[in-house]
Amino acid sequence: MVNHATDLPANGRFVGSEHRFPLRVYFEDTDFSGVVYHANYLRYLERARSDMLRAAGIDQRGAYEEGLGVYAIADLAIRYRRPARLDDDLLVVSRVMDTKAASCVIHQRVMRGHVLLTDAEVTAAFLSPEGRPRRQPDAWLDIFRRLKGDEVAS
């Protein structure tokens, strides 16, 4: 029997304008030396961004199904500072840094306690079903502006 209170996937939460997404390092995440394989950090960042958008009220699946468009990564800068290892409890902290009509920039940090392991700056572009840049829905732009701390026009 499913217990809907406890049998749900991990969810992040907002603390102020930062979104915090917890995760654990599993064996499959590591390479032969026992540290997290570098490409798996991209998965962690993606999960945290997707969770942040969902928690903020941005319905990516609905936009796709309605034919409005989808997000695609247009630019990514990542710096690996320290390794994560098997069974580490990690926290991905995400914050909206900039918003434009068809894109947003999100800064993300992977932390183990107070230790910064990885940080990245990700630009996500909103694309039409044909793959061309498209203005994000106005309601989403308002959400990003609020998360960034900008005033929203009434």
C-alpha positions as CSV (number, residue, x, y, z in Angstrom):
1,M,0.0,0.0,0.0
2,V,1.3,3.5,-0.9
3,N,1.6,6.0,1.9
4,H,1.3,9.3,0.0
5,A,2.8,11.2,2.9
6,T,6.1,9.3,2.9
7,D,6.3,7.5,-0.4
8,L,7.0,10.5,-2.6
9,P,10.3,11.4,-4.3
10,A,12.6,13.8,-2.6
11,N,11.5,17.4,-3.0
12,G,13.4,20.5,-2.5
13,R,12.2,23.7,-0.9
14,F,12.7,27.4,-1.1
15,V,14.5,29.2,1.7
16,G,14.1,32.9,0.7
17,S,15.0,33.1,-2.9
18,E,17.3,30.0,-2.8
19,H,16.0,26.6,-3.7
20,R,17.5,23.7,-1.8
21,F,17.4,20.2,-3.2
22,P,18.8,17.3,-1.1
23,L,20.3,14.1,-2.6
24,R,22.6,11.2,-1.7
25,V,25.5,9.8,-3.6
26,Y,24.8,6.2,-4.7
27,F,27.3,3.5,-6.0
28,E,26.1,4.1,-9.5
29,D,27.2,7.8,-9.3
30,T,30.8,6.9,-8.7
31,D,33.7,6.0,-10.9
32,F,36.3,3.3,-10.3
33,S,38.1,5.6,-7.8
34,G,35.0,5.9,-5.6
35,V,34.3,9.6,-6.4
36,V,31.3,11.0,-8.2
37,Y,31.9,10.8,-12.0
38,H,32.0,14.4,-13.3
39,A,29.0,14.1,-15.7
40,N,26.8,13.0,-12.8
41,Y,27.0,16.5,-11.4
42,L,25.1,17.7,-14.5
43,R,22.3,15.2,-13.5
44,Y,22.2,16.6,-10.0
45,L,22.0,20.1,-11.3
46,E,19.2,19.2,-13.7
47,R,17.2,17.5,-11.1
48,A,17.5,20.5,-8.8
49,R,16.6,23.0,-11.5
50,S,13.5,21.0,-12.5
51,D,12.4,20.7,-8.9
52,M,13.0,24.5,-8.4
53,L,10.8,25.3,-11.4
54,R,8.1,22.9,-10.3
55,A,8.2,24.3,-6.7
56,A,8.0,27.9,-8.1
57,G,4.8,27.1,-10.1
58,I,6.4,26.7,-13.6
59,D,4.7,23.7,-15.4
60,Q,7.3,22.6,-17.9
61,R,5.3,19.4,-18.8
62,G,2.1,21.4,-19.4
63,A,3.9,23.9,-21.6
64,Y,5.4,21.1,-23.7
65,E,2.0,19.3,-24.0
66,E,0.3,22.6,-25.0
67,G,2.9,23.1,-27.7
68,L,4.3,26.3,-26.1
69,G,7.9,25.2,-25.9
70,V,10.6,23.7,-23.7
71,Y,13.8,24.8,-22.0
72,A,17.1,23.7,-23.4
73,I,20.5,24.5,-21.9
74,A,22.2,27.2,-24.0
75,D,25.3,27.7,-21.9
76,L,26.9,26.0,-18.9
77,A,30.0,26.9,-17.0
78,I,30.9,24.5,-14.2
79,R,33.8,24.3,-11.8
80,Y,34.6,21.2,-9.8
81,R,36.3,22.1,-6.5
82,R,36.2,19.0,-4.3
83,P,35.0,15.4,-4.9
84,A,31.8,13.9,-3.5
85,R,32.0,10.2,-2.5
86,L,29.7,7.3,-2.0
87,D,27.0,7.8,0.6
88,D,27.6,11.6,0.9
89,D,24.6,13.7,1.7
90,L,24.6,16.6,-0.8
91,L,22.6,19.7,-1.2
92,V,22.1,21.5,-4.5
93,V,21.4,25.2,-3.9
94,S,19.9,27.1,-6.9
95,R,19.3,30.8,-7.4
96,V,17.9,32.8,-10.3
97,M,20.6,35.3,-11.3
98,D,19.1,36.9,-14.5
99,T,16.1,36.7,-16.6
100,K,15.5,37.8,-20.2
101,A,12.5,37.4,-22.5
102,A,13.6,33.9,-23.8
103,S,16.1,32.8,-21.2
104,C,17.1,32.7,-17.5
105,V,20.4,32.3,-15.8
106,I,20.6,30.1,-12.7
107,H,23.6,29.8,-10.4
108,Q,23.9,26.4,-8.7
109,R,26.1,25.1,-5.9
110,V,26.6,21.5,-4.9
111,M,27.4,21.4,-1.2
112,R,28.4,18.7,1.4
113,G,27.5,20.4,4.6
114,H,29.3,23.8,4.5
115,V,31.9,22.6,1.9
116,L,31.4,23.8,-1.7
117,L,32.1,20.9,-4.1
118,T,30.9,22.3,-7.4
119,D,29.4,25.5,-8.7
120,A,27.8,26.2,-12.0
121,E,26.1,28.9,-14.0
122,V,23.5,27.6,-16.3
123,T,21.6,29.5,-19.0
124,A,18.3,27.9,-20.0
125,A,16.7,29.1,-23.2
126,F,13.0,28.7,-23.8
127,L,12.5,27.2,-27.3
128,S,9.4,26.8,-29.5
129,P,8.5,23.3,-30.7
130,E,10.5,24.1,-33.9
131,G,13.6,24.8,-31.8
132,R,13.7,28.6,-32.1
133,P,14.0,31.0,-29.1
134,R,10.6,32.0,-27.9
135,R,9.5,34.5,-25.2
136,Q,8.7,32.7,-21.9
137,P,5.1,33.0,-20.7
138,D,4.6,36.3,-18.8
139,A,3.6,34.5,-15.6
140,W,6.9,32.6,-15.6
141,L,8.8,35.8,-16.2
142,D,7.0,37.3,-13.1
143,I,8.0,34.2,-11.1
144,F,11.6,34.5,-12.1
145,R,11.6,38.3,-11.3
146,R,10.2,37.6,-7.8
147,L,12.8,34.9,-7.2
148,K,15.5,37.2,-8.3
149,G,14.2,40.0,-6.1
150,D,13.1,42.3,-8.9
151,E,9.9,44.2,-8.7
152,V,7.0,42.9,-10.8
153,A,4.9,45.4,-12.7
154,S,1.2,45.3,-11.8
